[in-house]
Amino acid sequence: MTLSLHNTLTRKKQTFTPLDAEHIRMYVCGPTVYDLAHIGNARPVVVFDVLYRLLKVLYPKVTYVRNITDVDDKINARAAETGEDIRTITQVTAAQFHADAKALNTLDPDFEPRATDHIGEMKIMIADLIAKGHAYVKEGHVLFDTNSWDEYGLLSGHNRDEIIAGARVEVAPYKKDAADFVLWKPSSGGEPGWDSDWGFGRPGWHLECSAMSNKYLGPEFDIHGGGQDLIFPHHENEIAQSRCSHQTDIMAKYWVHNGYLMAEGEKMSKSLGNFYTVHELLEEFPGEAIRLALLKTHYRQPMDFTKAGIAEAKKELDRWYRMIDGASASETPTDVIAALEDDINTPQAIAALHGLGDGSPDALLAGANFLGLLEQDPEQWFRGAGDGDLDEAAIDALIAERDQARADKDFAASDRIRDALLEKGVVLEDSSGQTTWRRK
């Protein structure tokens, strides 16, 4: 079977035909590092990790770029709100994002450029757009002139009236047209900024990704990914400024977007108590369970993310880990590969894993590993992935106490300790004079 992907640009599923079959290039919009990543932010991280894993098997070379936005108005607002230094906010938040991504078993991208390291490339692109008549300077701002390019709105499908009426554009007196968007803006006070031909300022968010994708992947590349919420205005604006600057027919050939995420049946909101950060969820559940819960819904579909769903995913993983004890990964099952080649159909791939049954632990392990699952040793999983509130030291201390009770032939005390541990989700197993434990 051949890889197919739903292309937002054409609004249909298409056979994937790379620009260069020897080198696949993919760019995915990464985090704006002003706060902890919530579960909605985690969905594209996991989805495009699966696509990256698939591409690495299908093609000889893949370059995956995921940026970090570390200069943005949201970061400035957080600094003003908390009084913290901007660099401290971005460094701490980026480090936590990396820890969360690792806990979700995601592979590192090949490049992870930070916006603040590429201001020079951004200024060059802005100057180029001005020189080619696609941008203008007004009141310390540089703006992209949307009227200068007839194909603006092609990705989102919006016409100009819809764009302006949609309230997703800033109305400002320095704009020629309400749909025009900022490439460079002035900085003042404690805001980060850099000297430029247009005054001391900073880049617009949309421009950052255009400059970084061009540096690491070139003006044309295969896949651009992100959440559905980025289609307009972010990705629409990326296409406009990139194509006008480089004078190309495309920016990315395939635009792939994951669907929206709700939590507990509602839009995520702190006031509703369903705003889940990955960091908080990892205190309650293992990362693999969160990953599996995310993959059980097709990436393009809206998803209702619930804690009950993670708990169910945890039970599925418990069952699989028991099945693979002593297994050695074999060749990845063809059904798993075929499901993923069909527009990253992870629910079908998971169904294929369930269909392997008890008689194919090696194939189950291989297929799950391909999805970034079952990557722990079974003993490690059962010792560390439970929901009980006892840590390993406390469990070991109680087992030692029970061993002493058994040696003293106080079997009533021994049974009480065993039953107390069982209530905490810890199962004891006595064999050959030794006691081992696992979480149920």
C-alpha positions in Angstrom: 0.0 0.0 0.0 1.1 3.6 -0.7 1.1 6.4 1.9 -1.9 8.7 1.6 -2.5 11.9 3.5 -5.5 14.3 3.7 -4.2 17.6 2.3 -5.9 20.7 3.7 -4.8 22.6 0.6 -6.8 20.4 -1.8 -9.4 19.3 0.8 -9.0 15.6 -0.1 -7.0 12.6 0.7 -4.1 12.2 -1.8 -1.4 9.7 -2.5 1.8 11.1 -1.1 4.3 11.9 -3.8 7.4 13.4 -2.4 9.4 16.2 -4.0 12.5 14.1 -3.6 12.0 10.4 -2.7 15.5 10.3 -1.3 14.8 13.0 1.3 11.5 13.8 2.9 11.2 17.1 4.6 8.5 18.0 7.3 7.9 21.1 9.4 5.5 21.2 12.3 4.6 24.2 14.4 6.0 23.8 17.9 5.1 25.4 21.2 5.0 29.1 22.2 6.9 28.7 25.5 5.0 30.9 28.0 3.1 28.2 29.9 2.9 24.5 30.5 1.7 22.4 27.5 -1.9 21.3 27.9 -3.3 18.1 26.4 -4.5 20.0 23.3 -0.9 21.0 22.7 0.2 17.4 23.1 -2.1 16.0 20.4 0.0 17.3 17.4 3.2 16.4 19.2 2.1 12.7 19.3 0.3 12.7 15.9 3.3 14.0 14.0 5.6 11.8 16.0 3.7 8.8 14.5 4.0 10.2 11.0 7.7 10.8 11.5 8.2 7.2 12.6 6.3 6.0 9.5 8.2 8.2 7.1 11.5 7.0 8.6 10.6 3.4 7.7 9.2 4.2 4.2 12.0 6.6 3.0 15.8 6.6 3.2 16.1 10.1 4.8 13.7 12.3 6.7 14.3 15.7 8.1 11.7 16.7 10.8 11.8 20.3 12.0 9.7 21.5 15.0 10.3 25.1 16.1 10.1 26.8 19.5 8.5 30.2 19.5 10.4 32.2 22.3 9.5 35.7 21.2 5.7 36.4 21.2 3.2 38.8 22.7 1.9 36.0 24.9 5.3 35.6 26.5 5.6 39.4 27.0 2.2 39.4 28.7 3.1 36.5 31.0 6.3 38.4 32.0 4.3 41.5 32.7 1.8 39.5 34.7 4.3 37.6 36.8 7.3 39.9 37.0 9.5 37.1 35.8 12.3 37.6 33.3 11.3 36.7 29.8 14.4 34.4 29.3 13.6 32.6 32.5 10.0 32.0 31.4 11.0 30.6 28.0 13.9 28.5 29.3 11.9 26.9 32.1 8.8 26.3 29.9 10.8 24.9 27.1 12.5 22.4 29.5 9.2 21.3 30.8 7.9 20.8 27.3 10.8 18.6 26.5 10.2 16.6 29.6 6.5 16.2 28.8 7.3 15.1 25.2 9.8 12.5 26.4 7.3 11.1 28.8 4.9 10.7 25.9 7.5 8.6 24.1 8.1 11.0 21.2 11.2 11.1 19.2 13.3 14.3 19.1 12.9 16.2 15.8 16.0 16.5 13.7 16.1 20.3 14.2 14.4 22.4 16.8 15.1 26.0 15.9 14.3 28.8 18.3 12.9 32.1 16.9 15.3 34.3 18.8 18.2 32.5 17.1 16.9 33.4 13.6 16.2 37.1 13.7 18.7 37.8 11.0 16.9 35.4 8.5 13.6 37.1 9.4 15.0 40.6 8.7 16.3 39.4 5.3 12.9 38.0 4.4 11.1 41.2 5.4 13.5 43.3 3.3 12.9 41.0 0.3 9.1 41.2 0.6 9.4 45.0 0.7 11.6 45.1 -2.3 9.2 42.9 -4.3 6.2 45.1 -3.5 4.5 42.6 -1.1 5.1 44.6 2.1 5.1 48.2 3.3 6.3 50.2 6.3 3.9 52.3 8.4 4.3 53.8 11.8 7.2 51.6 12.8 5.4 48.4 11.6 6.1 46.4 8.5 3.0 44.7 7.1 2.3 42.2 4.4 0.1 43.6 1.7 -2.6 41.0 1.1 -3.9 42.8 -1.9 -0.5 42.2 -3.6 -1.1 38.5 -3.9 -4.2 37.0 -5.7 -4.0 33.6 -4.0 -4.4 34.8 -0.4 -7.0 32.7 1.3 -6.3 29.6 -0.7 -5.5 27.3 2.3 -8.4 28.3 4.5 -10.9 28.8 1.7 -11.9 32.2 3.1 -12.6 35.1 0.8 -11.5 38.6 1.8 -14.9 39.5 3.3 -14.9 36.4 5.4 -11.4 37.0 6.6 -12.2 40.6 7.7 -15.5 39.6 9.2 -14.1 36.7 11.1 -12.6 38.9 13.8 -9.3 37.0 13.6 -7.4 40.0 12.2 -6.3 43.0 14.1 -7.9 46.3 12.9 -5.3 49.1 13.1 -5.1 52.5 11.6 -1.6 51.9 10.1 -3.0 49.1 7.9 -3.9 49.7 4.2 -6.3 46.8 4.5 -7.8 45.1 7.5 -6.5 41.7 6.3 -2.9 42.9 6.1 -0.7 41.3 8.8 2.4 42.3 10.7 5.9 41.2 9.7 7.7 43.5 12.2 6.4 45.5 15.1 8.0 48.1 17.3 9.2 47.2 20.8 9.3 49.4 23.9 9.9 49.3 27.6 10.9 45.8 28.7 9.8 44.1 25.5 12.4 42.1 23.6 13.6 43.8 20.4 16.4 44.0 17.8 17.7 46.9 15.7 16.5 46.9 12.1 16.1 49.2 9.1 12.5 49.8 10.4 13.3 50.6 14.0 13.9 48.7 17.2 11.4 45.9 17.2 10.6 42.2 16.9 9.2 39.9 14.3 5.6 38.9 13.8 4.7 35.3 14.8 3.8 34.1 11.2 7.1 35.3 9.8 9.1 33.2 12.3 8.0 29.9 10.9 8.5 31.0 7.3 12.1 32.0 8.0 13.0 28.9 10.0 11.4 26.4 7.6 13.3 28.0 4.7 16.6 27.7 6.5 16.3 24.1 7.4 14.1 22.7 4.7 14.3 25.1 1.8 11.6 27.3 0.1 9.7 24.2 -0.9 9.2 21.0 1.2 6.9 18.1 1.5 4.7 18.3 4.6 3.7 21.2 6.9 1.8 20.1 10.0 0.0 21.5 13.0 -3.4 21.9 14.7 -6.5 22.8 12.9 -6.6 26.1 14.8 -3.5 27.2 12.9 -5.0 27.0 9.4 -6.0 30.6 9.6 -4.4 33.0 10.0 -1.0 31.4 10.9 -0.6 28.9 8.0 -2.4 31.1 5.5 0.0 33.9 6.3 3.1 31.6 6.2 2.1 30.5 2.7 1.6 34.1 1.5 4.9 35.5 2.8 7.0 32.4 1.8 5.7 32.1 -1.7 5.9 35.8 -2.4 9.4 36.0 -1.0 10.8 32.9 -2.8 8.5 33.2 -5.9 7.6 29.5 -5.8 4.4 27.6 -6.7 4.2 26.0 -3.3 5.5 26.4 0.2 4.6 22.9 1.4 3.1 20.3 -0.9 0.9 18.7 1.8 -0.7 20.5 4.7 -1.7 18.1 7.4 -3.8 19.3 10.4 -5.1 17.5 13.5 -8.6 18.1 14.8 -9.8 20.0 17.8 -9.7 18.6 21.3 -12.3 18.9 24.1 -12.0 17.6 27.6 -14.7 15.8 29.6 -17.3 16.8 27.0 -16.6 20.5 27.1 -14.1 23.0 25.7 -11.1 23.1 28.1 -11.5 25.8 30.7 -9.9 26.3 34.1 -13.3 27.5 35.4 -14.8 24.1 34.4 -12.0 22.2 36.1 -11.2 20.3 32.9 -8.0 22.2 31.8 -5.4 19.4 31.9 -1.7 20.1 31.5 0.5 17.2 30.4 2.6 17.8 33.5 -0.4 17.4 35.8 -1.7 14.3 34.0 1.7 12.7 34.3 1.5 12.9 38.1 -1.6 10.7 37.9 -1.0 8.5 34.8 1.9 7.0 32.9 2.9 8.8 29.7 2.2 5.8 27.5 -1.4 5.7 28.7 -1.9 9.3 27.7 -0.2 8.6 24.3 -2.5 5.6 23.7 -5.6 7.6 24.7 -4.6 10.3 22.1 -4.0 7.7 19.4 -7.4 5.9 19.8 -9.1 8.8 17.9 -8.2 9.4 14.3 -6.1 12.6 14.2 -8.4 14.5 11.9 -11.5 13.9 14.1 -12.5 16.1 17.0 -11.6 14.3 20.2 -13.2 14.3 23.7 -10.3 13.7 26.0 -11.2 12.2 29.4 -9.4 10.9 32.4 -11.6 7.8 32.1 -10.2 7.3 28.7 -6.7 7.4 30.0 -7.6 4.9 32.7 -9.0 2.6 30.1 -5.9 3.0 28.0 -3.8 2.1 31.0 -5.8 -1.2 31.4 -5.2 -2.0 27.7 -1.4 -1.4 28.2 -1.5 -3.6 31.4 -3.0 -6.4 29.3 -0.4 -6.0 26.5 2.5 -5.8 28.9 1.5 -9.1 30.5 1.3 -10.7 27.0 4.8 -9.5 25.9 6.7 -10.6 29.0 9.7 -12.4 27.6 8.8 -11.4 24.0 11.3 -10.2 21.4 10.2 -7.7 18.8 9.8 -9.2 15.4 8.9 -7.6 12.1 6.2 -4.9 12.3 2.9 -6.5 11.3 1.8 -5.4 7.8 -1.7 -4.5 9.1 -0.2 -1.9 11.4 1.8 -0.4 8.6 -1.1 -0.5 6.2 -3.4 1.3 8.7 -0.9 4.1 9.2 -0.2 4.5 5.5 -4.0 5.2 5.1 -3.9 8.8 6.4 -2.3 7.9 9.8 -5.2 5.7 10.8 -4.0 5.0 14.4 -7.4 3.6 15.6 -7.2 0.9 12.9 -3.5 0.2 13.8 -4.5 -0.2 17.4 -7.3 -2.6 16.4 -4.7 -4.6 14.5 -2.7 -4.9 17.7 -5.7 -6.2 19.6 -6.3 -8.7 16.8 -3.0 -10.3 17.3 -4.1 -12.2 20.4 -2.1 -14.1 22.9 -0.3 -16.2 20.3 1.8 -13.4 18.8 3.6 -11.5 21.6 6.6 -10.8 19.3 4.4 -9.2 16.6 2.4 -7.3 19.3 5.6 -5.9 20.7 6.9 -4.9 17.3 3.6 -3.3 16.2 3.2 -1.4 19.5 6.8 -0.2 19.4 6.1 1.3 15.9 3.4 3.4 17.6 5.7 4.4 20.4 4.0 2.0 22.9 5.3 -0.9 25.1 8.7 0.7 25.3 9.3 -0.3 28.9 10.3 -3.6 30.4 7.1 -5.3 31.7 8.5 -5.5 35.3 9.4 -1.8 35.2 5.9 -1.0 33.9 4.1 -2.8 36.7 6.4 -1.5 39.4 6.1 2.1 38.4 3.0 2.8 36.4 0.2 2.2 38.9 -2.2 4.7 40.5 -1.4 3.6 44.0 0.0 6.2 46.4 2.8 4.1 47.7 6.3 4.6 46.3 8.8 1.8 45.8 10.6 2.4 49.1 7.3 2.2 51.1 6.3 -1.0 49.3 9.7 -2.6 49.9 9.5 -1.7 53.6 6.1 -3.3 53.9 7.3 -6.4 52.1 10.2 -6.6 54.6 7.8 -6.3 57.5 5.7 -9.1 56.0 8.7 -11.3 55.5 9.5 -10.8 59.2 5.9 -11.6 60.2 6.1 -14.8 58.1 9.4 -15.8 59.7 7.8 -15.3 63.1 4.9 -17.4 61.9 2.5 -14.5 62.5 0.5 -15.3 59.4 -2.4 -13.0 60.4 -0.1 -10.0 60.3 1.4 -11.3 57.0 -2.1 -11.5 55.5 -3.0 -8.0 56.7 0.0 -6.5 55.0 -0.7 -8.4 51.8 -4.3 -7.3 51.8 -3.4 -3.7 52.6 -1.0 -3.6 49.7 -3.6 -5.1 47.4 -6.1 -2.4 48.3 -3.4 0.1 47.2 -3.2 -1.7 43.9 0.0 -3.7 44.7 0.0 -7.4 44.0 2.5 -9.6 45.8 3.7 -12.9 44.3 5.6 -15.4 46.4 7.9 -17.8 44.5 11.0 -19.8 45.3 11.3 -18.2 48.8 11.2 -14.6 47.4 8.4 -12.1 47.1 8.1 -9.8 44.1 5.4 -7.2 43.4 3.6 -5.5 40.6 0.9 -3.0 40.3 -2.4 -4.4 39.1 
